[in-house]
Amino acid sequence: MTRTSDQDLTRRFGTRAVHAGIVADPLAGAVMPPIYQTSTYIQEGLGRHKGFEYARTRNPTREALERNVAALEGGRHGFAFGSGLAALDASLKLLSAGDHVVSGENVYGGTHRQMTHIWARMGMTFTFVDGGDTQQIADAVTPRTKMVYAETPTNPMMRLCDLEATGEIAKQAGALFVVDNTFATPCFQRPLEFGADIVLHSTTKYLNGHSDMVGGLLVTARDDLAERIGFLQNSSGAVPGPFDCWLALRGVKTLGLRMRQHDMSGRCIAEWLTHHPKVERVYYPGLPSHPQHELARRQMSGFGGMISIELGDVERTKRFLERTRIFALAESLGGVESLIGHPASMTHASVPPAMRAAMGLTDSLVRLSVGIEDVEDLQEDIEQALADA
Ligand SMILES: Cc1ncc(COP(=O)(O)O)c(C=O)c1O
């Protein structure tokens, strides 16, 4: 099990991103942690080894990533997985049949699918509520509730969960509070500081930032939980390979720089879109018109590059999605390149239509992942695509 060093936790964010978790390379003094592309390690004699026995259990490249992201979140222990959904799988394996989970309804479609199609079949029960409504969360708690699960901002409706208030509800209930921090990243929001027990990431997204690997991560500050998650990581075995860990670690080093650009362009494009005659509604927590803008300012230090827009007409939406030239029509988000997506048929296709409708996730909703290209080019691209739509 990895542990962040005290020294890493005394440093500021940008310094942590570059240095946290990196240990000196004993062989050549390599500045970047080597890719330990090995499945096993030589033992000097029976029971005598350097602490590494088998790569599912421990890998030095993976551990560098785990320590790094744990330090960025202000946690103590990180656990890397083969995808964000594998990290979710491990967090839900902390519970047992009969246990109850209160979850935000507007979570990533794959999160909802895993909960309802796998864990519900295994005997766990779920209540999905508006995660932005603290009272609904409190009302959904039962004596069997063992986890409160939140995504904030949510994908794709950009609703926020009040982290402090929800953390308190979970604590009172004796339930774990798990927060998916994929959209905000620790650059702009650190849920552990607001009472979360576990932070979840799809490292596929902003942490890696270059759309060239798939991965997930859990972070906790609690030693007792770390013991149990470490056991699950090794026993279920959904670990990432060392090369993917290395790619994620390389990406994380520039997280602060990239997030500043995503945020600047995100704010600029969101504001501009509010005045666009072809856009009916803009969902972005950085806009003063966002119903939870004050909460966003309290618990986030930036708003990032994720924006959803309502175009009001399905045919126009299709034309718009197919006409952008810089924004690539693709699943995923958080890379340096701008992406555009249609949540109803792509990321959230597995969410039942009635539930999508109740959340406002219509067939004419478009999600933009604003990259780090020049913002003027991005605006011109949206403009020409909307003009034709
Ligand atoms: C907010 C959020 N959480 C979790 C996931 C799942 O991550 P992965 O695709 O790495 O399994 C995604 C994927 O899009 C996501 O957007």
PDBQT file of the ligand as one rigid body, heavy atoms in Angstrom, charges set to zero:
ROOT
HETATM    1  C1  LIG A 401     -17.395  11.524 -14.438  1.00  0.00    +0.000 C 
HETATM    2  C2  LIG A 401     -16.925  10.173 -14.879  1.00  0.00    +0.000 A 
HETATM    3  N1  LIG A 401     -16.660   9.233 -13.965  1.00  0.00    +0.000 NA
HETATM    4  C3  LIG A 401     -16.243   7.993 -14.321  1.00  0.00    +0.000 A 
HETATM    5  C4  LIG A 401     -16.099   7.644 -15.642  1.00  0.00    +0.000 A 
HETATM    6  C5  LIG A 401     -15.642   6.258 -16.009  1.00  0.00    +0.000 C 
HETATM    7  O1  LIG A 401     -14.300   6.261 -16.334  1.00  0.00    +0.000 OA
HETATM    8  P1  LIG A 401     -13.610   5.250 -17.369  1.00  0.00    +0.000 P 
HETATM    9  O2  LIG A 401     -14.184   5.553 -18.724  1.00  0.00    +0.000 OA
HETATM   10  O3  LIG A 401     -12.157   5.561 -17.242  1.00  0.00    +0.000 OA
HETATM   11  O4  LIG A 401     -13.949   3.866 -16.919  1.00  0.00    +0.000 OA
HETATM   12  C6  LIG A 401     -16.348   8.594 -16.634  1.00  0.00    +0.000 A 
HETATM   13  C7  LIG A 401     -16.186   8.238 -18.060  1.00  0.00    +0.000 C 
HETATM   14  O5  LIG A 401     -16.570   8.973 -18.947  1.00  0.00    +0.000 OA
HETATM   15  C8  LIG A 401     -16.779   9.892 -16.250  1.00  0.00    +0.000 A 
HETATM   16  O6  LIG A 401     -17.068  10.833 -17.162  1.00  0.00    +0.000 OA
ENDROOT
TORSDOF 0
